[in-house]
Amino acid sequence: MPQITYVQPDGERRSIAVDAGATVMLTAVANGVPGIVAECGGAAMCATCHVYLDEASQPFVPPVSEVENEMLESAAAGRRANSRLGCQIAVPAGVDEIVVHIPSHQV
């Protein structure tokens, strides 16, 4: 079963087993992962599920869409080359793990 690993700003790691297709944002909210606010509920309209996608996980997810790119410009924590919206990252079939780093703040 694949998993999503969330890395907090202090380095604490939490891995959650998921089914393929689970999103980083919905999994975080359902499991009480701190640091994912998700104000818009996954509509790519608020940037409060901003994460930094681990380099090893980047090949497994589609590139940033135009809408996601625009929303990332308003992320509260600094945008980086590996910035993504957690609501837009779904774990694809055949992938063992997606690792995301949570920014120090979302709002």
C-alpha positions as CSV (number, residue, x, y, z in Angstrom):
1,M,0.0,0.0,0.0
2,P,1.4,3.4,-0.9
3,Q,2.0,6.1,1.7
4,I,2.3,9.8,2.0
5,T,5.0,11.1,4.4
6,Y,4.6,14.5,5.8
7,V,7.7,16.3,7.1
8,Q,7.1,19.1,9.6
9,P,9.3,22.2,9.7
10,D,11.1,20.7,12.8
11,G,11.9,17.5,10.9
12,E,9.2,15.3,12.5
13,R,8.0,12.8,10.0
14,R,4.6,11.1,9.8
15,S,3.7,8.5,7.2
16,I,0.1,7.5,6.4
17,A,-0.9,4.5,4.3
18,V,-3.3,5.5,1.5
19,D,-5.0,4.1,-1.5
20,A,-3.8,5.2,-5.0
21,G,-5.5,8.4,-5.9
22,A,-5.5,9.8,-2.4
23,T,-4.5,13.5,-2.3
24,V,-1.9,15.0,0.0
25,M,-4.4,17.6,1.3
26,L,-7.4,15.3,1.9
27,T,-5.2,12.7,3.6
28,A,-3.7,15.4,5.9
29,V,-7.1,16.8,6.9
30,A,-8.6,13.4,7.5
31,N,-5.7,12.4,9.7
32,G,-5.1,15.7,11.6
33,V,-1.7,16.4,10.1
34,P,-0.7,19.9,11.4
35,G,0.2,22.6,9.0
36,I,-2.4,21.9,6.3
37,V,-5.2,24.4,6.6
38,A,-7.1,23.6,3.4
39,E,-9.5,26.6,3.6
40,C,-11.1,26.0,0.2
41,G,-11.5,22.2,0.6
42,G,-9.4,21.2,-2.4
43,A,-10.6,23.6,-5.1
44,A,-7.1,25.1,-5.8
45,M,-8.4,28.4,-4.7
46,C,-6.6,29.3,-1.5
47,A,-3.0,28.0,-1.3
48,T,-3.4,26.9,2.3
49,C,-2.4,23.4,1.5
50,H,1.0,24.5,0.1
51,V,3.7,21.9,0.5
52,Y,7.3,21.5,-0.8
53,L,7.4,18.3,-2.8
54,D,10.4,16.2,-2.0
55,E,12.8,15.9,-4.9
56,A,12.6,12.1,-5.0
57,S,8.8,12.3,-5.4
58,Q,8.7,14.9,-8.2
59,P,8.9,12.4,-11.1
60,F,5.7,10.7,-9.9
61,V,3.3,13.6,-10.1
62,P,2.1,15.7,-13.1
63,P,3.6,19.1,-13.6
64,V,2.1,22.3,-12.1
65,S,-1.0,23.4,-13.9
66,E,-1.7,27.0,-14.9
67,V,-4.3,27.4,-12.1
68,E,-2.0,25.8,-9.5
69,N,0.9,28.0,-10.6
70,E,-1.3,31.2,-10.1
71,M,-2.4,30.1,-6.6
72,L,1.2,29.3,-5.6
73,E,2.0,33.0,-6.1
74,S,-0.2,33.8,-3.1
75,A,1.2,31.1,-0.8
76,A,2.0,32.6,2.7
77,A,5.3,30.8,3.0
78,G,7.9,31.5,0.4
79,R,7.4,29.8,-3.0
80,R,10.2,27.5,-4.1
81,A,10.8,25.5,-7.3
82,N,9.3,22.5,-5.6
83,S,6.2,24.2,-4.2
84,R,2.9,22.5,-4.9
85,L,-0.7,22.6,-3.6
86,G,-1.4,19.4,-1.7
87,C,-4.9,19.3,-3.2
88,Q,-3.4,18.9,-6.6
89,I,-1.1,16.0,-5.7
90,A,-2.7,12.5,-5.9
91,V,-0.7,9.4,-5.2
92,P,-0.5,7.5,-8.5
93,A,-0.9,3.8,-8.8
94,G,2.4,1.9,-8.5
95,V,4.2,4.5,-6.4
96,D,5.3,3.4,-2.9
97,E,5.7,6.8,-1.3
98,I,5.1,10.5,-1.8
99,V,7.1,12.8,0.5
100,V,6.1,16.4,1.2
101,H,7.6,19.0,3.5
102,I,5.1,21.3,5.2
103,P,6.0,25.1,5.3
104,S,6.4,26.9,8.6
105,H,3.0,28.7,8.0
106,Q,0.0,28.7,5.6
107,V,-1.7,32.0,6.5
